[in-house]
Amino acid sequence: APHGTPDEHPLNKCLIPFLALFYLSHVKSWDLARVFIARGGLVSLSNLFVHDNLYLRSQAIDSFMQMTQPEAFDWFSETWSESESHTRKGMYDLLKTPFLANLLANRTSTFPG
């Protein structure tokens, strides 16, 4: 949900169950994660890095880290297929967003609990 959307808005009500499902299925399966990344999912996920709920933040950051680790996908390969180029584009699209600022917003006082 866009920042500032009221808690009772349907997008906020479904955020936690959908993020839990995402965390338990997409993050654990490269076939699902690859499609998520290729379709711009990292941009949406990085917006959660500054969510008011610190548990959602940590789950979003952990999901990002798991899906972008080099063991899951060779981000540094000099050659790639067409489908791999779509996955790479999903990562490059972060350059057009406040991704880095959102990530750095968590460097202090964001430990949940």
TIVOKOL-938290 format. One record per atom (N, C-alpha, C): x, y, z; residue in one letter; atom name; residue number from 1. Coordinates in nm, 3 decimals, always signed. Layout:
+---------+---------+---------+-----+------+-----+
!       X !       Y !       Z ! res ! atom !   n !
+---------+---------+---------+-----+------+-----+
!       X !       Y !       Z !   A !   CA ! NUM !
...
+---------+---------+---------+-----+------+-----+
END
This chain:
+---------+---------+---------+-----+------+-----+
!       X !       Y !       Z ! res ! atom !   n !
+---------+---------+---------+-----+------+-----+
!  +0.085 !  -0.119 !  +0.000 !   A !    N !   1 !
!  +0.000 !  +0.000 !  +0.000 !   A !   CA !   1 !
!  +0.088 !  +0.123 !  +0.000 !   A !    C !   1 !
!  +0.045 !  +0.228 !  -0.065 !   P !    N !   2 !
!  +0.123 !  +0.352 !  -0.065 !   P !   CA !   2 !
!  +0.144 !  +0.404 !  +0.077 !   P !    C !   2 !
!  +0.257 !  +0.467 !  +0.100 !   H !    N !   3 !
!  +0.288 !  +0.522 !  +0.232 !   H !   CA !   3 !
!  +0.178 !  +0.619 !  +0.275 !   H !    C !   3 !
!  +0.135 !  +0.607 !  +0.398 !   G !    N !   4 !
!  +0.031 !  +0.694 !  +0.451 !   G !   CA !   4 !
!  -0.110 !  +0.640 !  +0.434 !   G !    C !   4 !
!  -0.123 !  +0.525 !  +0.369 !   T !    N !   5 !
!  -0.255 !  +0.464 !  +0.352 !   T !   CA !   5 !
!  -0.304 !  +0.418 !  +0.489 !   T !    C !   5 !
!  -0.430 !  +0.444 !  +0.523 !   P !    N !   6 !
!  -0.481 !  +0.405 !  +0.655 !   P !   CA !   6 !
!  -0.471 !  +0.254 !  +0.680 !   P !    C !   6 !
!  -0.453 !  +0.215 !  +0.806 !   D !    N !   7 !
!  -0.440 !  +0.074 !  +0.842 !   D !   CA !   7 !
!  -0.558 !  -0.010 !  +0.795 !   D !    C !   7 !
!  -0.678 !  +0.050 !  +0.793 !   E !    N !   8 !
!  -0.798 !  -0.027 !  +0.756 !   E !   CA !   8 !
!  -0.815 !  -0.044 !  +0.605 !   E !    C !   8 !
!  -0.726 !  +0.015 !  +0.526 !   H !    N !   9 !
!  -0.733 !  +0.001 !  +0.380 !   H !   CA !   9 !
!  -0.709 !  -0.146 !  +0.343 !   H !    C !   9 !
!  -0.783 !  -0.200 !  +0.246 !   P !    N !  10 !
!  -0.767 !  -0.342 !  +0.208 !   P !   CA !  10 !
!  -0.623 !  -0.381 !  +0.172 !   P !    C !  10 !
!  -0.548 !  -0.292 !  +0.111 !   L !    N !  11 !
!  -0.410 !  -0.325 !  +0.077 !   L !   CA !  11 !
!  -0.326 !  -0.349 !  +0.201 !   L !    C !  11 !
!  -0.352 !  -0.273 !  +0.306 !   N !    N !  12 !
!  -0.278 !  -0.294 !  +0.431 !   N !   CA !  12 !
!  -0.325 !  -0.419 !  +0.504 !   N !    C !  12 !
!  -0.453 !  -0.449 !  +0.495 !   K !    N !  13 !
!  -0.507 !  -0.568 !  +0.561 !   K !   CA !  13 !
!  -0.451 !  -0.697 !  +0.502 !   K !    C !  13 !
!  -0.425 !  -0.698 !  +0.371 !   C !    N !  14 !
!  -0.377 !  -0.822 !  +0.309 !   C !   CA !  14 !
!  -0.224 !  -0.828 !  +0.302 !   C !    C !  14 !
!  -0.154 !  -0.722 !  +0.341 !   L !    N !  15 !
!  -0.009 !  -0.718 !  +0.330 !   L !   CA !  15 !
!  +0.059 !  -0.830 !  +0.409 !   L !    C !  15 !
!  +0.023 !  -0.847 !  +0.534 !   I !    N !  16 !
!  +0.091 !  -0.946 !  +0.619 !   I !   CA !  16 !
!  +0.067 !  -1.088 !  +0.569 !   I !    C !  16 !
!  -0.058 !  -1.129 !  +0.541 !   P !    N !  17 !
!  -0.075 !  -1.267 !  +0.491 !   P !   CA !  17 !
!  -0.006 !  -1.290 !  +0.356 !   P !    C !  17 !
!  -0.010 !  -1.192 !  +0.268 !   F !    N !  18 !
!  +0.054 !  -1.210 !  +0.138 !   F !   CA !  18 !
!  +0.206 !  -1.211 !  +0.150 !   F !    C !  18 !
!  +0.261 !  -1.128 !  +0.237 !   L !    N !  19 !
!  +0.406 !  -1.129 !  +0.256 !   L !   CA !  19 !
!  +0.451 !  -1.261 !  +0.318 !   L !    C !  19 !
!  +0.372 !  -1.314 !  +0.410 !   A !    N !  20 !
!  +0.406 !  -1.445 !  +0.469 !   A !   CA !  20 !
!  +0.405 !  -1.554 !  +0.362 !   A !    C !  20 !
!  +0.303 !  -1.555 !  +0.278 !   L !    N !  21 !
!  +0.296 !  -1.653 !  +0.169 !   L !   CA !  21 !
!  +0.414 !  -1.636 !  +0.074 !   L !    C !  21 !
!  +0.444 !  -1.512 !  +0.040 !   F !    N !  22 !
!  +0.558 !  -1.482 !  -0.047 !   F !   CA !  22 !
!  +0.687 !  -1.535 !  +0.015 !   F !    C !  22 !
!  +0.706 !  -1.508 !  +0.142 !   Y !    N !  23 !
!  +0.828 !  -1.549 !  +0.213 !   Y !   CA !  23 !
!  +0.842 !  -1.700 !  +0.216 !   Y !    C !  23 !
!  +0.731 !  -1.768 !  +0.233 !   L !    N !  24 !
!  +0.736 !  -1.914 !  +0.244 !   L !   CA !  24 !
!  +0.740 !  -1.987 !  +0.110 !   L !    C !  24 !
!  +0.699 !  -1.921 !  +0.002 !   S !    N !  25 !
!  +0.697 !  -1.990 !  -0.127 !   S !   CA !  25 !
!  +0.795 !  -1.929 !  -0.227 !   S !    C !  25 !
!  +0.777 !  -1.805 !  -0.264 !   H !    N !  26 !
!  +0.859 !  -1.743 !  -0.368 !   H !   CA !  26 !
!  +1.007 !  -1.736 !  -0.330 !   H !    C !  26 !
!  +1.034 !  -1.700 !  -0.209 !   V !    N !  27 !
!  +1.173 !  -1.683 !  -0.167 !   V !   CA !  27 !
!  +1.247 !  -1.816 !  -0.168 !   V !    C !  27 !
!  +1.178 !  -1.923 !  -0.139 !   K !    N !  28 !
!  +1.241 !  -2.055 !  -0.129 !   K !   CA !  28 !
!  +1.252 !  -2.127 !  -0.264 !   K !    C !  28 !
!  +1.187 !  -2.074 !  -0.366 !   S !    N !  29 !
!  +1.187 !  -2.139 !  -0.497 !   S !   CA !  29 !
!  +1.245 !  -2.044 !  -0.602 !   S !    C !  29 !
!  +1.359 !  -2.081 !  -0.661 !   W !    N !  30 !
!  +1.420 !  -1.993 !  -0.759 !   W !   CA !  30 !
!  +1.329 !  -1.973 !  -0.880 !   W !    C !  30 !
!  +1.254 !  -2.076 !  -0.920 !   D !    N !  31 !
!  +1.163 !  -2.062 !  -1.034 !   D !   CA !  31 !
!  +1.060 !  -1.951 !  -1.009 !   D !    C !  31 !
!  +1.007 !  -1.943 !  -0.889 !   L !    N !  32 !
!  +0.912 !  -1.837 !  -0.855 !   L !   CA !  32 !
!  +0.982 !  -1.703 !  -0.834 !   L !    C !  32 !
!  +1.097 !  -1.706 !  -0.765 !   A !    N !  33 !
!  +1.170 !  -1.583 !  -0.737 !   A !   CA !  33 !
!  +1.218 !  -1.517 !  -0.867 !   A !    C !  33 !
!  +1.263 !  -1.596 !  -0.962 !   R !    N !  34 !
!  +1.313 !  -1.543 !  -1.089 !   R !   CA !  34 !
!  +1.205 !  -1.463 !  -1.162 !   R !    C !  34 !
!  +1.084 !  -1.518 !  -1.165 !   V !    N !  35 !
!  +0.973 !  -1.448 !  -1.230 !   V !   CA !  35 !
!  +0.938 !  -1.321 !  -1.152 !   V !    C !  35 !
!  +0.936 !  -1.331 !  -1.021 !   F !    N !  36 !
!  +0.909 !  -1.215 !  -0.935 !   F !   CA !  36 !
!  +1.007 !  -1.103 !  -0.964 !   F !    C !  36 !
!  +1.136 !  -1.136 !  -0.970 !   I !    N !  37 !
!  +1.240 !  -1.037 !  -0.995 !   I !   CA !  37 !
!  +1.225 !  -0.978 !  -1.136 !   I !    C !  37 !
!  +1.204 !  -1.064 !  -1.235 !   A !    N !  38 !
!  +1.193 !  -1.019 !  -1.374 !   A !   CA !  38 !
!  +1.074 !  -0.927 !  -1.395 !   A !    C !  38 !
!  +0.971 !  -0.940 !  -1.314 !   R !    N !  39 !
!  +0.850 !  -0.858 !  -1.329 !   R !   CA !  39 !
!  +0.850 !  -0.734 !  -1.240 !   R !    C !  39 !
!  +0.967 !  -0.699 !  -1.185 !   G !    N !  40 !
!  +0.978 !  -0.577 !  -1.107 !   G !   CA !  40 !
!  +0.949 !  -0.593 !  -0.959 !   G !    C !  40 !
!  +0.946 !  -0.715 !  -0.911 !   G !    N !  41 !
!  +0.913 !  -0.739 !  -0.771 !   G !   CA !  41 !
!  +1.012 !  -0.682 !  -0.672 !   G !    C !  41 !
!  +1.140 !  -0.672 !  -0.711 !   L !    N !  42 !
!  +1.238 !  -0.618 !  -0.617 !   L !   CA !  42 !
!  +1.209 !  -0.472 !  -0.585 !   L !    C !  42 !
!  +1.156 !  -0.399 !  -0.681 !   V !    N !  43 !
!  +1.120 !  -0.259 !  -0.657 !   V !   CA !  43 !
!  +1.011 !  -0.252 !  -0.551 !   V !    C !  43 !
!  +0.907 !  -0.333 !  -0.567 !   S !    N !  44 !
!  +0.799 !  -0.335 !  -0.467 !   S !   CA !  44 !
!  +0.851 !  -0.379 !  -0.331 !   S !    C !  44 !
!  +0.933 !  -0.482 !  -0.332 !   L !    N !  45 !
!  +0.987 !  -0.534 !  -0.206 !   L !   CA !  45 !
!  +1.073 !  -0.429 !  -0.136 !   L !    C !  45 !
!  +1.154 !  -0.355 !  -0.213 !   S !    N !  46 !
!  +1.241 !  -0.255 !  -0.150 !   S !   CA !  46 !
!  +1.162 !  -0.140 !  -0.087 !   S !    C !  46 !
!  +1.040 !  -0.117 !  -0.134 !   N !    N !  47 !
!  +0.957 !  -0.015 !  -0.071 !   N !   CA !  47 !
!  +0.920 !  -0.053 !  +0.072 !   N !    C !  47 !
!  +0.919 !  -0.183 !  +0.101 !   L !    N !  48 !
!  +0.888 !  -0.230 !  +0.236 !   L !   CA !  48 !
!  +1.006 !  -0.213 !  +0.332 !   L !    C !  48 !
!  +1.123 !  -0.178 !  +0.282 !   F !    N !  49 !
!  +1.240 !  -0.157 !  +0.367 !   F !   CA !  49 !
!  +1.221 !  -0.041 !  +0.463 !   F !    C !  49 !
!  +1.123 !  +0.045 !  +0.436 !   V !    N !  50 !
!  +1.097 !  +0.160 !  +0.524 !   V !   CA !  50 !
!  +0.955 !  +0.154 !  +0.582 !   V !    C !  50 !
!  +0.895 !  +0.037 !  +0.583 !   H !    N !  51 !
!  +0.760 !  +0.021 !  +0.640 !   H !   CA !  51 !
!  +0.765 !  +0.049 !  +0.789 !   H !    C !  51 !
!  +0.656 !  +0.100 !  +0.844 !   D !    N !  52 !
!  +0.650 !  +0.130 !  +0.988 !   D !   CA !  52 !
!  +0.664 !  +0.004 !  +1.073 !   D !    C !  52 !
!  +0.615 !  -0.110 !  +1.024 !   N !    N !  53 !
!  +0.623 !  -0.235 !  +1.097 !   N !   CA !  53 !
!  +0.763 !  -0.295 !  +1.078 !   N !    C !  53 !
!  +0.841 !  -0.299 !  +1.186 !   L !    N !  54 !
!  +0.979 !  -0.345 !  +1.176 !   L !   CA !  54 !
!  +0.990 !  -0.493 !  +1.140 !   L !    C !  54 !
!  +0.893 !  -0.571 !  +1.177 !   Y !    N !  55 !
!  +0.894 !  -0.713 !  +1.141 !   Y !   CA !  55 !
!  +0.877 !  -0.729 !  +0.989 !   Y !    C !  55 !
!  +0.789 !  -0.649 !  +0.929 !   L !    N !  56 !
!  +0.772 !  -0.653 !  +0.784 !   L !   CA !  56 !
!  +0.901 !  -0.607 !  +0.714 !   L !    C !  56 !
!  +0.962 !  -0.504 !  +0.770 !   R !    N !  57 !
!  +1.090 !  -0.458 !  +0.715 !   R !   CA !  57 !
!  +1.192 !  -0.570 !  +0.712 !   R !    C !  57 !
!  +1.207 !  -0.635 !  +0.826 !   S !    N !  58 !
!  +1.310 !  -0.739 !  +0.835 !   S !   CA !  58 !
!  +1.278 !  -0.856 !  +0.742 !   S !    C !  58 !
!  +1.153 !  -0.891 !  +0.728 !   Q !    N !  59 !
!  +1.115 !  -0.999 !  +0.638 !   Q !   CA !  59 !
!  +1.141 !  -0.959 !  +0.492 !   Q !    C !  59 !
!  +1.115 !  -0.834 !  +0.458 !   A !    N !  60 !
!  +1.141 !  -0.786 !  +0.322 !   A !   CA !  60 !
!  +1.291 !  -0.786 !  +0.292 !   A !    C !  60 !
!  +1.370 !  -0.739 !  +0.386 !   I !    N !  61 !
!  +1.516 !  -0.735 !  +0.365 !   I !   CA !  61 !
!  +1.572 !  -0.876 !  +0.356 !   I !    C !  61 !
!  +1.526 !  -0.965 !  +0.443 !   D !    N !  62 !
!  +1.573 !  -1.104 !  +0.438 !   D !   CA !  62 !
!  +1.533 !  -1.169 !  +0.306 !   D !    C !  62 !
!  +1.411 !  -1.145 !  +0.261 !   S !    N !  63 !
!  +1.366 !  -1.199 !  +0.132 !   S !   CA !  63 !
!  +1.455 !  -1.149 !  +0.019 !   S !    C !  63 !
!  +1.483 !  -1.020 !  +0.020 !   F !    N !  64 !
!  +1.570 !  -0.961 !  -0.082 !   F !   CA !  64 !
!  +1.707 !  -1.027 !  -0.082 !   F !    C !  64 !
!  +1.764 !  -1.042 !  +0.036 !   M !    N !  65 !
!  +1.897 !  -1.101 !  +0.047 !   M !   CA !  65 !
!  +1.899 !  -1.245 !  -0.002 !   M !    C !  65 !
!  +1.796 !  -1.323 !  +0.033 !   Q !    N !  66 !
!  +1.792 !  -1.462 !  -0.011 !   Q !   CA !  66 !
!  +1.778 !  -1.474 !  -0.163 !   Q !    C !  66 !
!  +1.694 !  -1.389 !  -0.222 !   M !    N !  67 !
!  +1.670 !  -1.400 !  -0.366 !   M !   CA !  67 !
!  +1.784 !  -1.346 !  -0.451 !   M !    C !  67 !
!  +1.865 !  -1.257 !  -0.397 !   T !    N !  68 !
!  +1.970 !  -1.196 !  -0.477 !   T !   CA !  68 !
!  +2.109 !  -1.250 !  -0.446 !   T !    C !  68 !
!  +2.118 !  -1.351 !  -0.363 !   Q !    N !  69 !
!  +2.250 !  -1.406 !  -0.332 !   Q !   CA !  69 !
!  +2.311 !  -1.472 !  -0.457 !   Q !    C !  69 !
!  +2.441 !  -1.463 !  -0.471 !   P !    N !  70 !
!  +2.506 !  -1.517 !  -0.591 !   P !   CA !  70 !
!  +2.486 !  -1.668 !  -0.609 !   P !    C !  70 !
!  +2.460 !  -1.740 !  -0.500 !   E !    N !  71 !
!  +2.437 !  -1.884 !  -0.512 !   E !   CA !  71 !
!  +2.306 !  -1.914 !  -0.584 !   E !    C !  71 !
!  +2.211 !  -1.822 !  -0.578 !   A !    N !  72 !
!  +2.082 !  -1.841 !  -0.644 !   A !   CA !  72 !
!  +2.090 !  -1.808 !  -0.792 !   A !    C !  72 !
!  +2.169 !  -1.707 !  -0.826 !   F !    N !  73 !
!  +2.178 !  -1.660 !  -0.964 !   F !   CA !  73 !
!  +2.313 !  -1.595 !  -0.984 !   F !    C !  73 !
!  +2.379 !  -1.623 !  -1.095 !   D !    N !  74 !
!  +2.510 !  -1.566 !  -1.123 !   D !   CA !  74 !
!  +2.494 !  -1.425 !  -1.180 !   D !    C !  74 !
!  +2.483 !  -1.329 !  -1.089 !   W !    N !  75 !
!  +2.463 !  -1.189 !  -1.128 !   W !   CA !  75 !
!  +2.584 !  -1.133 !  -1.202 !   W !    C !  75 !
!  +2.699 !  -1.197 !  -1.188 !   F !    N !  76 !
!  +2.823 !  -1.142 !  -1.241 !   F !   CA !  76 !
!  +2.871 !  -1.209 !  -1.369 !   F !    C !  76 !
!  +2.792 !  -1.298 !  -1.423 !   S !    N !  77 !
!  +2.827 !  -1.366 !  -1.548 !   S !   CA !  77 !
!  +2.839 !  -1.265 !  -1.661 !   S !    C !  77 !
!  +2.932 !  -1.290 !  -1.752 !   E !    N !  78 !
!  +2.951 !  -1.199 !  -1.865 !   E !   CA !  78 !
!  +2.857 !  -1.231 !  -1.980 !   E !    C !  78 !
!  +2.799 !  -1.348 !  -1.980 !   T !    N !  79 !
!  +2.702 !  -1.386 !  -2.084 !   T !   CA !  79 !
!  +2.577 !  -1.440 !  -2.015 !   T !    C !  79 !
!  +2.462 !  -1.421 !  -2.081 !   W !    N !  80 !
!  +2.337 !  -1.471 !  -2.024 !   W !   CA !  80 !
!  +2.234 !  -1.489 !  -2.134 !   W !    C !  80 !
!  +2.135 !  -1.571 !  -2.101 !   S !    N !  81 !
!  +2.026 !  -1.597 !  -2.195 !   S !   CA !  81 !
!  +1.925 !  -1.483 !  -2.191 !   S !    C !  81 !
!  +1.825 !  -1.491 !  -2.279 !   E !    N !  82 !
!  +1.721 !  -1.387 !  -2.281 !   E !   CA !  82 !
!  +1.644 !  -1.385 !  -2.150 !   E !    C !  82 !
!  +1.608 !  -1.502 !  -2.097 !   S !    N !  83 !
!  +1.534 !  -1.504 !  -1.970 !   S !   CA !  83 !
!  +1.619 !  -1.450 !  -1.856 !   S !    C !  83 !
!  +1.750 !  -1.477 !  -1.860 !   E !    N !  84 !
!  +1.839 !  -1.424 !  -1.757 !   E !   CA !  84 !
!  +1.852 !  -1.272 !  -1.769 !   E !    C !  84 !
!  +1.842 !  -1.220 !  -1.891 !   S !    N !  85 !
!  +1.851 !  -1.074 !  -1.908 !   S !   CA !  85 !
!  +1.731 !  -1.006 !  -1.844 !   S !    C !  85 !
!  +1.613 !  -1.070 !  -1.846 !   H !    N !  86 !
!  +1.495 !  -1.013 !  -1.780 !   H !   CA !  86 !
!  +1.515 !  -1.010 !  -1.628 !   H !    C !  86 !
!  +1.578 !  -1.115 !  -1.576 !   T !    N !  87 !
!  +1.605 !  -1.121 !  -1.433 !   T !   CA !  87 !
!  +1.704 !  -1.011 !  -1.395 !   T !    C !  87 !
!  +1.807 !  -0.994 !  -1.475 !   R !    N !  88 !
!  +1.906 !  -0.888 !  -1.448 !   R !   CA !  88 !
!  +1.841 !  -0.750 !  -1.455 !   R !    C !  88 !
!  +1.750 !  -0.731 !  -1.549 !   K !    N !  89 !
!  +1.682 !  -0.602 !  -1.561 !   K !   CA !  89 !
!  +1.605 !  -0.571 !  -1.433 !   K !    C !  89 !
!  +1.547 !  -0.675 !  -1.370 !   G !    N !  90 !
!  +1.477 !  -0.654 !  -1.245 !   G !   CA !  90 !
!  +1.566 !  -0.597 !  -1.136 !   G !    C !  90 !
!  +1.693 !  -0.637 !  -1.138 !   M !    N !  91 !
!  +1.790 !  -0.583 !  -1.042 !   M !   CA !  91 !
!  +1.831 !  -0.442 !  -1.083 !   M !    C !  91 !
!  +1.857 !  -0.421 !  -1.211 !   Y !    N !  92 !
!  +1.898 !  -0.288 !  -1.259 !   Y !   CA !  92 !
!  +1.788 !  -0.183 !  -1.239 !   Y !    C !  92 !
!  +1.663 !  -0.225 !  -1.242 !   D !    N !  93 !
!  +1.552 !  -0.131 !  -1.222 !   D !   CA !  93 !
!  +1.558 !  -0.064 !  -1.085 !   D !    C !  93 !
!  +1.627 !  -0.126 !  -0.991 !   L !    N !  94 !
!  +1.640 !  -0.066 !  -0.858 !   L !   CA !  94 !
!  +1.718 !  +0.066 !  -0.862 !   L !    C !  94 !
!  +1.800 !  +0.084 !  -0.965 !   L !    N !  95 !
!  +1.878 !  +0.206 !  -0.977 !   L !   CA !  95 !
!  +1.791 !  +0.329 !  -0.997 !   L !    C !  95 !
!  +1.667 !  +0.309 !  -1.042 !   K !    N !  96 !
!  +1.575 !  +0.420 !  -1.068 !   K !   CA !  96 !
!  +1.486 !  +0.450 !  -0.947 !   K !    C !  96 !
!  +1.512 !  +0.386 !  -0.836 !   T !    N !  97 !
!  +1.426 !  +0.397 !  -0.718 !   T !   CA !  97 !
!  +1.507 !  +0.445 !  -0.597 !   T !    C !  97 !
!  +1.439 !  +0.471 !  -0.485 !   P !    N !  98 !
!  +1.512 !  +0.506 !  -0.362 !   P !   CA !  98 !
!  +1.562 !  +0.381 !  -0.288 !   P !    C !  98 !
!  +1.593 !  +0.275 !  -0.360 !   F !    N !  99 !
!  +1.636 !  +0.149 !  -0.300 !   F !   CA !  99 !
!  +1.748 !  +0.169 !  -0.197 !   F !    C !  99 !
!  +1.855 !  +0.234 !  -0.237 !   L !    N ! 100 !
!  +1.969 !  +0.250 !  -0.147 !   L !   CA ! 100 !
!  +1.933 !  +0.331 !  -0.023 !   L !    C ! 100 !
!  +1.859 !  +0.438 !  -0.041 !   A !    N ! 101 !
!  +1.815 !  +0.519 !  +0.074 !   A !   CA ! 101 !
!  +1.726 !  +0.436 !  +0.166 !   A !    C ! 101 !
!  +1.637 !  +0.354 !  +0.107 !   N !    N ! 102 !
!  +1.549 !  +0.268 !  +0.188 !   N !   CA ! 102 !
!  +1.631 !  +0.166 !  +0.266 !   N !    C ! 102 !
!  +1.732 !  +0.109 !  +0.202 !   L !    N ! 103 !
!  +1.816 !  +0.011 !  +0.270 !   L !   CA ! 103 !
!  +1.895 !  +0.077 !  +0.383 !   L !    C ! 103 !
!  +1.954 !  +0.192 !  +0.354 !   L !    N ! 104 !
!  +2.035 !  +0.261 !  +0.454 !   L !   CA ! 104 !
!  +1.952 !  +0.317 !  +0.570 !   L !    C ! 104 !
!  +1.823 !  +0.333 !  +0.549 !   A !    N ! 105 !
!  +1.736 !  +0.379 !  +0.658 !   A !   CA ! 105 !
!  +1.731 !  +0.278 !  +0.772 !   A !    C ! 105 !
!  +1.781 !  +0.159 !  +0.749 !   N !    N ! 106 !
!  +1.777 !  +0.053 !  +0.850 !   N !   CA ! 106 !
!  +1.909 !  +0.034 !  +0.924 !   N !    C ! 106 !
!  +2.001 !  +0.123 !  +0.907 !   R !    N ! 107 !
!  +2.132 !  +0.102 !  +0.968 !   R !   CA ! 107 !
!  +2.132 !  +0.125 !  +1.119 !   R !    C ! 107 !
!  +2.035 !  +0.198 !  +1.172 !   T !    N ! 108 !
!  +2.028 !  +0.218 !  +1.318 !   T !   CA ! 108 !
!  +1.882 !  +0.210 !  +1.365 !   T !    C ! 108 !
!  +1.865 !  +0.165 !  +1.486 !   S !    N ! 109 !
!  +1.736 !  +0.164 !  +1.557 !   S !   CA ! 109 !
!  +1.622 !  +0.097 !  +1.483 !   S !    C ! 109 !
!  +1.650 !  -0.012 !  +1.414 !   T !    N ! 110 !
!  +1.541 !  -0.081 !  +1.344 !   T !   CA ! 110 !
!  +1.531 !  -0.227 !  +1.385 !   T !    C ! 110 !
!  +1.595 !  -0.267 !  +1.494 !   F !    N ! 111 !
!  +1.584 !  -0.406 !  +1.538 !   F !   CA ! 111 !
!  +1.448 !  -0.427 !  +1.602 !   F !    C ! 111 !
!  +1.366 !  -0.518 !  +1.545 !   P !    N ! 112 !
!  +1.232 !  -0.540 !  +1.605 !   P !   CA ! 112 !
!  +1.242 !  -0.615 !  +1.736 !   P !    C ! 112 !
!  +1.183 !  -0.560 !  +1.840 !   G !    N ! 113 !
!  +1.179 !  -0.627 !  +1.968 !   G !   CA ! 113 !
!  +1.285 !  -0.580 !  +2.055 !   G !    C ! 113 !
+---------+---------+---------+-----+------+-----+
END
